[in-house]
Amino acid sequence: MAGTMNVRLRVWRQKDARSPGGFVTYEVQNISPDMSFLEMLDTLNEELIGRGEEPIAFDHDCREGICGMCSLVINGQAHGPTGPGVTTCQLYMRHFRDGEEITVEPFRAKAFPIIRDLVVDRSALDRVVAAGGFISVNTGGAPDANAIPVSKEEADASMDAAACIGCGACVAACPNGSAMLFVGAQISKYLHLPQGRVERERRVVNMVRAMDEQGFGNCTNHRECEAVCPKNIPIKVIAEMNREFIRAKAKGYR
């Protein structure tokens, strides 16, 4: 069919965390190059259901690059091989060659156990946030825009860190399974605003402790996290987190 393409998919299939898994090959034919990667998986699942087979389980929600649910490793790279700044749902089939074999896997990390097929449990990130990723002090009502002076540089740094969507690609890409880019972003977005500095010591100590308890590894500066982040979070947030942690410990916070 003119204007269409065919691909061969090697998809990881696994019934649950306790069952062994493996790759299964599927031929997907006559698809539009303008389909998103998730739409292509939808098409494959419709064919599987039509044949009475179990569809492939994968995570998705907004499909607008906002929610971070579309957590897939495609051809060995979290969110796909198009580079940073792109989530899986923003990856299009035109980024692949006609007839190409594409390998699709779940995010793999100790802290992300597989639920089924391509779906993993990323609730460990939520538990880290629950340990301190919030402001609990009474900051009063919403002030006028210029009531609290915040420099543009500080505001930009906070907003850049707040762009994190918690997808977990940084963890999946890191050979140590580290969540330090994610946690650093949670620290930095509050650090650069006056409302967030009141609890800065307690926040960083509690979040780092929770990160370790959830089984995430440590950062050894591979920078794979920065390379795959769909929101281009810079690794400087890790340095800021480390400085905040040392500062809190020096002040006696445990």
C-alpha positions as protocol buffer text, in pm:
chain_id: "A"
residue {
  index: 1
  type: MET
  ca { x: 0 y: 0 z: 0 }
}
residue {
  index: 2
  type: ALA
  ca { x: 146 y: 335 z: -104 }
}
residue {
  index: 3
  type: GLY
  ca { x: 254 y: 563 z: 175 }
}
residue {
  index: 4
  type: THR
  ca { x: 260 y: 289 z: 440 }
}
residue {
  index: 5
  type: MET
  ca { x: 537 y: 94 z: 609 }
}
residue {
  index: 6
  type: ASN
  ca { x: 599 y: -241 z: 773 }
}
residue {
  index: 7
  type: VAL
  ca { x: 799 y: -311 z: 1089 }
}
residue {
  index: 8
  type: ARG
  ca { x: 895 y: -616 z: 1290 }
}
residue {
  index: 9
  type: LEU
  ca { x: 851 y: -580 z: 1666 }
}
residue {
  index: 10
  type: ARG
  ca { x: 1037 y: -777 z: 1931 }
}
residue {
  index: 11
  type: VAL
  ca { x: 820 y: -714 z: 2236 }
}
residue {
  index: 12
  type: TRP
  ca { x: 889 y: -824 z: 2593 }
}
residue {
  index: 13
  type: ARG
  ca { x: 597 y: -1035 z: 2718 }
}
residue {
  index: 14
  type: GLN
  ca { x: 569 y: -1130 z: 3084 }
}
residue {
  index: 15
  type: LYS
  ca { x: 258 y: -1243 z: 3269 }
}
residue {
  index: 16
  type: ASP
  ca { x: 359 y: -1095 z: 3605 }
}
residue {
  index: 17
  type: ALA
  ca { x: 661 y: -1023 z: 3825 }
}
residue {
  index: 18
  type: ARG
  ca { x: 689 y: -1386 z: 3935 }
}
residue {
  index: 19
  type: SER
  ca { x: 668 y: -1540 z: 3588 }
}
residue {
  index: 20
  type: PRO
  ca { x: 957 y: -1568 z: 3343 }
}
residue {
  index: 21
  type: GLY
  ca { x: 939 y: -1337 z: 3046 }
}
residue {
  index: 22
  type: GLY
  ca { x: 1079 y: -1326 z: 2695 }
}
residue {
  index: 23
  type: PHE
  ca { x: 1066 y: -1155 z: 2360 }
}
residue {
  index: 24
  type: VAL
  ca { x: 788 y: -1231 z: 2112 }
}
residue {
  index: 25
  type: THR
  ca { x: 813 y: -1118 z: 1749 }
}
residue {
  index: 26
  type: TYR
  ca { x: 522 y: -956 z: 1567 }
}
residue {
  index: 27
  type: GLU
  ca { x: 490 y: -830 z: 1210 }
}
residue {
  index: 28
  type: VAL
  ca { x: 303 y: -500 z: 1189 }
}
residue {
  index: 29
  type: GLN
  ca { x: 209 y: -415 z: 830 }
}
residue {
  index: 30
  type: ASN
  ca { x: 59 y: -128 z: 633 }
}
residue {
  index: 31
  type: ILE
  ca { x: 88 y: 133 z: 905 }
}
residue {
  index: 32
  type: SER
  ca { x: 111 y: 507 z: 846 }
}
residue {
  index: 33
  type: PRO
  ca { x: 450 y: 674 z: 905 }
}
residue {
  index: 34
  type: ASP
  ca { x: 254 y: 952 z: 1077 }
}
residue {
  index: 35
  type: MET
  ca { x: 126 y: 717 z: 1348 }
}
residue {
  index: 36
  type: SER
  ca { x: 269 y: 767 z: 1693 }
}
residue {
  index: 37
  type: PHE
  ca { x: 449 y: 470 z: 1844 }
}
residue {
  index: 38
  type: LEU
  ca { x: 160 y: 412 z: 2082 }
}
residue {
  index: 39
  type: GLU
  ca { x: -93 y: 423 z: 1797 }
}
residue {
  index: 40
  type: MET
  ca { x: 112 y: 154 z: 1626 }
}
residue {
  index: 41
  type: LEU
  ca { x: 90 y: -57 z: 1941 }
}
residue {
  index: 42
  type: ASP
  ca { x: -286 y: 7 z: 1947 }
}
residue {
  index: 43
  type: THR
  ca { x: -308 y: -125 z: 1591 }
}
residue {
  index: 44
  type: LEU
  ca { x: -110 y: -436 z: 1683 }
}
residue {
  index: 45
  type: ASN
  ca { x: -331 y: -495 z: 1988 }
}
residue {
  index: 46
  type: GLU
  ca { x: -646 y: -471 z: 1773 }
}
residue {
  index: 47
  type: GLU
  ca { x: -502 y: -741 z: 1548 }
}
residue {
  index: 48
  type: LEU
  ca { x: -412 y: -958 z: 1847 }
}
residue {
  index: 49
  type: ILE
  ca { x: -760 y: -923 z: 1998 }
}
residue {
  index: 50
  type: GLY
  ca { x: -911 y: -1003 z: 1659 }
}
residue {
  index: 51
  type: ARG
  ca { x: -711 y: -1329 z: 1654 }
}
residue {
  index: 52
  type: GLY
  ca { x: -818 y: -1413 z: 2009 }
}
residue {
  index: 53
  type: GLU
  ca { x: -473 y: -1346 z: 2155 }
}
residue {
  index: 54
  type: GLU
  ca { x: -381 y: -1150 z: 2466 }
}
residue {
  index: 55
  type: PRO
  ca { x: -305 y: -784 z: 2388 }
}
residue {
  index: 56
  type: ILE
  ca { x: 24 y: -628 z: 2492 }
}
residue {
  index: 57
  type: ALA
  ca { x: -2 y: -436 z: 2820 }
}
residue {
  index: 58
  type: PHE
  ca { x: 163 y: -96 z: 2815 }
}
residue {
  index: 59
  type: ASP
  ca { x: 121 y: 228 z: 3011 }
}
residue {
  index: 60
  type: HIS
  ca { x: -31 y: 542 z: 2860 }
}
residue {
  index: 61
  type: ASP
  ca { x: -258 y: 829 z: 2955 }
}
residue {
  index: 62
  type: CYS
  ca { x: -243 y: 1184 z: 2816 }
}
residue {
  index: 63
  type: ARG
  ca { x: -43 y: 1103 z: 2499 }
}
residue {
  index: 64
  type: GLU
  ca { x: 69 y: 1465 z: 2497 }
}
residue {
  index: 65
  type: GLY
  ca { x: 410 y: 1433 z: 2661 }
}
residue {
  index: 66
  type: ILE
  ca { x: 280 y: 1559 z: 2995 }
}
residue {
  index: 67
  type: CYS
  ca { x: 193 y: 1269 z: 3225 }
}
residue {
  index: 68
  type: GLY
  ca { x: 506 y: 1052 z: 3194 }
}
residue {
  index: 69
  type: MET
  ca { x: 312 y: 726 z: 3179 }
}
residue {
  index: 70
  type: CYS
  ca { x: 446 y: 604 z: 2841 }
}
residue {
  index: 71
  type: SER
  ca { x: 751 y: 433 z: 2987 }
}
residue {
  index: 72
  type: LEU
  ca { x: 909 y: 213 z: 2720 }
}
residue {
  index: 73
  type: VAL
  ca { x: 1264 y: 126 z: 2626 }
}
residue {
  index: 74
  type: ILE
  ca { x: 1280 y: 124 z: 2246 }
}
residue {
  index: 75
  type: ASN
  ca { x: 1590 y: -7 z: 2071 }
}
residue {
  index: 76
  type: GLY
  ca { x: 1777 y: 18 z: 2398 }
}
residue {
  index: 77
  type: GLN
  ca { x: 1687 y: 377 z: 2484 }
}
residue {
  index: 78
  type: ALA
  ca { x: 1428 y: 504 z: 2727 }
}
residue {
  index: 79
  type: HIS
  ca { x: 1145 y: 674 z: 2532 }
}
residue {
  index: 80
  type: GLY
  ca { x: 1310 y: 582 z: 2202 }
}
residue {
  index: 81
  type: PRO
  ca { x: 1608 y: 669 z: 1984 }
}
residue {
  index: 82
  type: THR
  ca { x: 1517 y: 1024 z: 1880 }
}
residue {
  index: 83
  type: GLY
  ca { x: 1712 y: 1193 z: 2157 }
}
residue {
  index: 84
  type: PRO
  ca { x: 1615 y: 1402 z: 2461 }
}
residue {
  index: 85
  type: GLY
  ca { x: 1301 y: 1610 z: 2482 }
}
residue {
  index: 86
  type: VAL
  ca { x: 1067 y: 1338 z: 2353 }
}
residue {
  index: 87
  type: THR
  ca { x: 836 y: 1096 z: 2535 }
}
residue {
  index: 88
  type: THR
  ca { x: 729 y: 765 z: 2383 }
}
residue {
  index: 89
  type: CYS
  ca { x: 389 y: 906 z: 2288 }
}
residue {
  index: 90
  type: GLN
  ca { x: 566 y: 1181 z: 2089 }
}
residue {
  index: 91
  type: LEU
  ca { x: 772 y: 928 z: 1893 }
}
residue {
  index: 92
  type: TYR
  ca { x: 640 y: 869 z: 1540 }
}
residue {
  index: 93
  type: MET
  ca { x: 686 y: 576 z: 1308 }
}
residue {
  index: 94
  type: ARG
  ca { x: 853 y: 800 z: 1051 }
}
residue {
  index: 95
  type: HIS
  ca { x: 1153 y: 796 z: 1283 }
}
residue {
  index: 96
  type: PHE
  ca { x: 1205 y: 432 z: 1185 }
}
residue {
  index: 97
  type: ARG
  ca { x: 1292 y: 268 z: 853 }
}
residue {
  index: 98
  type: ASP
  ca { x: 1046 y: 62 z: 653 }
}
residue {
  index: 99
  type: GLY
  ca { x: 1109 y: -302 z: 741 }
}
residue {
  index: 100
  type: GLU
  ca { x: 1312 y: -219 z: 1053 }
}
residue {
  index: 101
  type: GLU
  ca { x: 1319 y: -455 z: 1351 }
}
residue {
  index: 102
  type: ILE
  ca { x: 1231 y: -265 z: 1669 }
}
residue {
  index: 103
  type: THR
  ca { x: 1292 y: -400 z: 2019 }
}
residue {
  index: 104
  type: VAL
  ca { x: 1047 y: -286 z: 2286 }
}
residue {
  index: 105
  type: GLU
  ca { x: 1111 y: -348 z: 2656 }
}
residue {
  index: 106
  type: PRO
  ca { x: 984 y: -220 z: 2991 }
}
residue {
  index: 107
  type: PHE
  ca { x: 1187 y: 17 z: 3208 }
}
residue {
  index: 108
  type: ARG
  ca { x: 1426 y: -207 z: 3396 }
}
residue {
  index: 109
  type: ALA
  ca { x: 1538 y: -116 z: 3748 }
}
residue {
  index: 110
  type: LYS
  ca { x: 1538 y: -284 z: 4089 }
}
residue {
  index: 111
  type: ALA
  ca { x: 1293 y: -23 z: 4217 }
}
residue {
  index: 112
  type: PHE
  ca { x: 1056 y: -74 z: 3919 }
}
residue {
  index: 113
  type: PRO
  ca { x: 919 y: -433 z: 3939 }
}
residue {
  index: 114
  type: ILE
  ca { x: 737 y: -553 z: 3630 }
}
residue {
  index: 115
  type: ILE
  ca { x: 359 y: -577 z: 3662 }
}
residue {
  index: 116
  type: ARG
  ca { x: 284 y: -722 z: 3319 }
}
residue {
  index: 117
  type: ASP
  ca { x: 452 y: -708 z: 2977 }
}
residue {
  index: 118
  type: LEU
  ca { x: 570 y: -347 z: 2934 }
}
residue {
  index: 119
  type: VAL
  ca { x: 409 y: -211 z: 3253 }
}
residue {
  index: 120
  type: VAL
  ca { x: 623 y: -153 z: 3562 }
}
residue {
  index: 121
  type: ASP
  ca { x: 540 y: -34 z: 3912 }
}
residue {
  index: 122
  type: ARG
  ca { x: 693 y: 314 z: 3950 }
}
residue {
  index: 123
  type: SER
  ca { x: 520 y: 394 z: 4279 }
}
residue {
  index: 124
  type: ALA
  ca { x: 864 y: 408 z: 4445 }
}
residue {
  index: 125
  type: LEU
  ca { x: 894 y: 757 z: 4297 }
}
residue {
  index: 126
  type: ASP
  ca { x: 565 y: 855 z: 4463 }
}
residue {
  index: 127
  type: ARG
  ca { x: 691 y: 733 z: 4799 }
}
residue {
  index: 128
  type: VAL
  ca { x: 1004 y: 946 z: 4764 }
}
residue {
  index: 129
  type: VAL
  ca { x: 791 y: 1253 z: 4692 }
}
residue {
  index: 130
  type: ALA
  ca { x: 563 y: 1172 z: 4986 }
}
residue {
  index: 131
  type: ALA
  ca { x: 868 y: 1181 z: 5213 }
}
residue {
  index: 132
  type: GLY
  ca { x: 930 y: 1550 z: 5154 }
}
residue {
  index: 133
  type: GLY
  ca { x: 841 y: 1681 z: 4811 }
}
residue {
  index: 134
  type: PHE
  ca { x: 595 y: 1940 z: 4937 }
}
residue {
  index: 135
  type: ILE
  ca { x: 561 y: 2259 z: 5143 }
}
residue {
  index: 136
  type: SER
  ca { x: 380 y: 2205 z: 5472 }
}
residue {
  index: 137
  type: VAL
  ca { x: 438 y: 2543 z: 5640 }
}
residue {
  index: 138
  type: ASN
  ca { x: 162 y: 2801 z: 5633 }
}
residue {
  index: 139
  type: THR
  ca { x: 254 y: 3039 z: 5351 }
}
residue {
  index: 140
  type: GLY
  ca { x: -69 y: 3238 z: 5374 }
}
residue {
  index: 141
  type: GLY
  ca { x: -291 y: 3334 z: 5086 }
}
residue {
  index: 142
  type: ALA
  ca { x: -172 y: 3390 z: 4733 }
}
residue {
  index: 143
  type: PRO
  ca { x: 43 y: 3706 z: 4741 }
}
residue {
  index: 144
  type: ASP
  ca { x: 50 y: 3972 z: 4474 }
}
residue {
  index: 145
  type: ALA
  ca { x: 280 y: 3884 z: 4187 }
}
residue {
  index: 146
  type: ASN
  ca { x: 564 y: 4111 z: 4299 }
}
residue {
  index: 147
  type: ALA
  ca { x: 514 y: 4092 z: 4677 }
}
residue {
  index: 148
  type: ILE
  ca { x: 799 y: 3844 z: 4722 }
}
residue {
  index: 149
  type: PRO
  ca { x: 1100 y: 3941 z: 4510 }
}
residue {
  index: 150
  type: VAL
  ca { x: 1235 y: 3642 z: 4317 }
}
residue {
  index: 151
  type: SER
  ca { x: 1505 y: 3699 z: 4056 }
}
residue {
  index: 152
  type: LYS
  ca { x: 1444 y: 3574 z: 3704 }
}
residue {
  index: 153
  type: GLU
  ca { x: 1742 y: 3340 z: 3734 }
}
residue {
  index: 154
  type: GLU
  ca { x: 1598 y: 3179 z: 4048 }
}
residue {
  index: 155
  type: ALA
  ca { x: 1249 y: 3157 z: 3901 }
}
residue {
  index: 156
  type: ASP
  ca { x: 1383 y: 3001 z: 3581 }
}
residue {
  index: 157
  type: ALA
  ca { x: 1586 y: 2743 z: 3777 }
}
residue {
  index: 158
  type: SER
  ca { x: 1278 y: 2649 z: 3980 }
}
residue {
  index: 159
  type: MET
  ca { x: 1057 y: 2618 z: 3672 }
}
residue {
  index: 160
  type: ASP
  ca { x: 1317 y: 2416 z: 3483 }
}
residue {
  index: 161
  type: ALA
  ca { x: 1332 y: 2163 z: 3768 }
}
residue {
  index: 162
  type: ALA
  ca { x: 952 y: 2162 z: 3806 }
}
residue {
  index: 163
  type: ALA
  ca { x: 923 y: 2048 z: 3444 }
}
residue {
  index: 164
  type: CYS
  ca { x: 1003 y: 1693 z: 3560 }
}
residue {
  index: 165
  type: ILE
  ca { x: 709 y: 1463 z: 3482 }
}
residue {
  index: 166
  type: GLY
  ca { x: 828 y: 1174 z: 3698 }
}
residue {
  index: 167
  type: CYS
  ca { x: 840 y: 925 z: 3411 }
}
residue {
  index: 168
  type: GLY
  ca { x: 1141 y: 737 z: 3550 }
}
residue {
  index: 169
  type: ALA
  ca { x: 1343 y: 736 z: 3226 }
}
residue {
  index: 170
  type: CYS
  ca { x: 1642 y: 862 z: 3424 }
}
residue {
  index: 171
  type: VAL
  ca { x: 1623 y: 553 z: 3645 }
}
residue {
  index: 172
  type: ALA
  ca { x: 1584 y: 316 z: 3350 }
}
residue {
  index: 173
  type: ALA
  ca { x: 1881 y: 467 z: 3166 }
}
residue {
  index: 174
  type: CYS
  ca { x: 2117 y: 473 z: 3463 }
}
residue {
  index: 175
  type: PRO
  ca { x: 2337 y: 161 z: 3496 }
}
residue {
  index: 176
  type: ASN
  ca { x: 2299 y: 201 z: 3874 }
}
residue {
  index: 177
  type: GLY
  ca { x: 1921 y: 248 z: 3867 }
}
residue {
  index: 178
  type: SER
  ca { x: 1967 y: 586 z: 4031 }
}
residue {
  index: 179
  type: ALA
  ca { x: 1679 y: 828 z: 4086 }
}
residue {
  index: 180
  type: MET
  ca { x: 1901 y: 1121 z: 4175 }
}
residue {
  index: 181
  type: LEU
  ca { x: 1802 y: 1331 z: 3871 }
}
residue {
  index: 182
  type: PHE
  ca { x: 1438 y: 1289 z: 3967 }
}
residue {
  index: 183
  type: VAL
  ca { x: 1497 y: 1362 z: 4336 }
}
residue {
  index: 184
  type: GLY
  ca { x: 1731 y: 1648 z: 4254 }
}
residue {
  index: 185
  type: ALA
  ca { x: 1457 y: 1806 z: 4045 }
}
residue {
  index: 186
  type: GLN
  ca { x: 1213 y: 1779 z: 4336 }
}
residue {
  index: 187
  type: ILE
  ca { x: 1468 y: 1946 z: 4565 }
}
residue {
  index: 188
  type: SER
  ca { x: 1565 y: 2222 z: 4321 }
}
residue {
  index: 189
  type: LYS
  ca { x: 1216 y: 2336 z: 4236 }
}
residue {
  index: 190
  type: TYR
  ca { x: 1162 y: 2435 z: 4601 }
}
residue {
  index: 191
  type: LEU
  ca { x: 1519 y: 2544 z: 4675 }
}
residue {
  index: 192
  type: HIS
  ca { x: 1502 y: 2840 z: 4438 }
}
residue {
  index: 193
  type: LEU
  ca { x: 1182 y: 2984 z: 4587 }
}
residue {
  index: 194
  type: PRO
  ca { x: 1162 y: 3149 z: 4930 }
}
residue {
  index: 195
  type: GLN
  ca { x: 855 y: 2945 z: 5030 }
}
residue {
  index: 196
  type: GLY
  ca { x: 1054 y: 2624 z: 4984 }
}
residue {
  index: 197
  type: ARG
  ca { x: 1357 y: 2721 z: 5186 }
}
residue {
  index: 198
  type: VAL
  ca { x: 1186 y: 2704 z: 5526 }
}
residue {
  index: 199
  type: GLU
  ca { x: 1192 y: 2323 z: 5526 }
}
residue {
  index: 200
  type: ARG
  ca { x: 1496 y: 2272 z: 5305 }
}
residue {
  index: 201
  type: GLU
  ca { x: 1699 y: 2064 z: 5551 }
}
residue {
  index: 202
  type: ARG
  ca { x: 1417 y: 1831 z: 5652 }
}
residue {
  index: 203
  type: ARG
  ca { x: 1307 y: 1793 z: 5289 }
}
residue {
  index: 204
  type: VAL
  ca { x: 1640 y: 1682 z: 5148 }
}
residue {
  index: 205
  type: VAL
  ca { x: 1725 y: 1447 z: 5436 }
}
residue {
  index: 206
  type: ASN
  ca { x: 1386 y: 1275 z: 5425 }
}
residue {
  index: 207
  type: MET
  ca { x: 1378 y: 1243 z: 5046 }
}
residue {
  index: 208
  type: VAL
  ca { x: 1732 y: 1106 z: 5021 }
}
residue {
  index: 209
  type: ARG
  ca { x: 1654 y: 856 z: 5296 }
}
residue {
  index: 210
  type: ALA
  ca { x: 1337 y: 747 z: 5116 }
}
residue {
  index: 211
  type: MET
  ca { x: 1528 y: 719 z: 4788 }
}
residue {
  index: 212
  type: ASP
  ca { x: 1775 y: 479 z: 4948 }
}
residue {
  index: 213
  type: GLU
  ca { x: 1499 y: 280 z: 5119 }
}
residue {
  index: 214
  type: GLN
  ca { x: 1321 y: 226 z: 4786 }
}
residue {
  index: 215
  type: GLY
  ca { x: 1627 y: 54 z: 4641 }
}
residue {
  index: 216
  type: PHE
  ca { x: 1751 y: 317 z: 4397 }
}
residue {
  index: 217
  type: GLY
  ca { x: 2123 y: 323 z: 4326 }
}
residue {
  index: 218
  type: ASN
  ca { x: 2373 y: 607 z: 4353 }
}
residue {
  index: 219
  type: CYS
  ca { x: 2490 y: 849 z: 4086 }
}
residue {
  index: 220
  type: THR
  ca { x: 2835 y: 784 z: 3937 }
}
residue {
  index: 221
  type: ASN
  ca { x: 2817 y: 1056 z: 3671 }
}
residue {
  index: 222
  type: HIS
  ca { x: 2738 y: 849 z: 3364 }
}
residue {
  index: 223
  type: ARG
  ca { x: 2495 y: 1130 z: 3261 }
}
residue {
  index: 224
  type: GLU
  ca { x: 2266 y: 880 z: 3088 }
}
residue {
  index: 225
  type: CYS
  ca { x: 1981 y: 1029 z: 3291 }
}
residue {
  index: 226
  type: GLU
  ca { x: 2027 y: 1373 z: 3139 }
}
residue {
  index: 227
  type: ALA
  ca { x: 2062 y: 1223 z: 2790 }
}
residue {
  index: 228
  type: VAL
  ca { x: 1718 y: 1057 z: 2796 }
}
residue {
  index: 229
  type: CYS
  ca { x: 1516 y: 1302 z: 3007 }
}
residue {
  index: 230
  type: PRO
  ca { x: 1211 y: 1406 z: 2801 }
}
residue {
  index: 231
  type: LYS
  ca { x: 1204 y: 1744 z: 2979 }
}
residue {
  index: 232
  type: ASN
  ca { x: 1578 y: 1811 z: 2953 }
}
residue {
  index: 233
  type: ILE
  ca { x: 1636 y: 1830 z: 3329 }
}
residue {
  index: 234
  type: PRO
  ca { x: 2008 y: 1916 z: 3373 }
}
residue {
  index: 235
  type: ILE
  ca { x: 2231 y: 1714 z: 3603 }
}
residue {
  index: 236
  type: LYS
  ca { x: 2313 y: 2031 z: 3796 }
}
residue {
  index: 237
  type: VAL
  ca { x: 2006 y: 1948 z: 4006 }
}
residue {
  index: 238
  type: ILE
  ca { x: 2199 y: 1647 z: 4139 }
}
residue {
  index: 239
  type: ALA
  ca { x: 2483 y: 1875 z: 4248 }
}
residue {
  index: 240
  type: GLU
  ca { x: 2230 y: 2104 z: 4416 }
}
residue {
  index: 241
  type: MET
  ca { x: 2076 y: 1810 z: 4598 }
}
residue {
  index: 242
  type: ASN
  ca { x: 2418 y: 1692 z: 4718 }
}
residue {
  index: 243
  type: ARG
  ca { x: 2506 y: 2040 z: 4846 }
}
residue {
  index: 244
  type: GLU
  ca { x: 2172 y: 2064 z: 5025 }
}
residue {
  index: 245
  type: PHE
  ca { x: 2223 y: 1722 z: 5184 }
}
residue {
  index: 246
  type: ILE
  ca { x: 2572 y: 1811 z: 5311 }
}
residue {
  index: 247
  type: ARG
  ca { x: 2440 y: 2143 z: 5440 }
}
residue {
  index: 248
  type: ALA
  ca { x: 2157 y: 1973 z: 5628 }
}
residue {
  index: 249
  type: LYS
  ca { x: 2389 y: 1715 z: 5783 }
}
residue {
  index: 250
  type: ALA
  ca { x: 2631 y: 1988 z: 5888 }
}
residue {
  index: 251
  type: LYS
  ca { x: 2342 y: 2158 z: 6068 }
}
residue {
  index: 252
  type: GLY
  ca { x: 2265 y: 1837 z: 6256 }
}
residue {
  index: 253
  type: TYR
  ca { x: 1961 y: 1711 z: 6068 }
}
residue {
  index: 254
  type: ARG
  ca { x: 1920 y: 1337 z: 6082 }
}
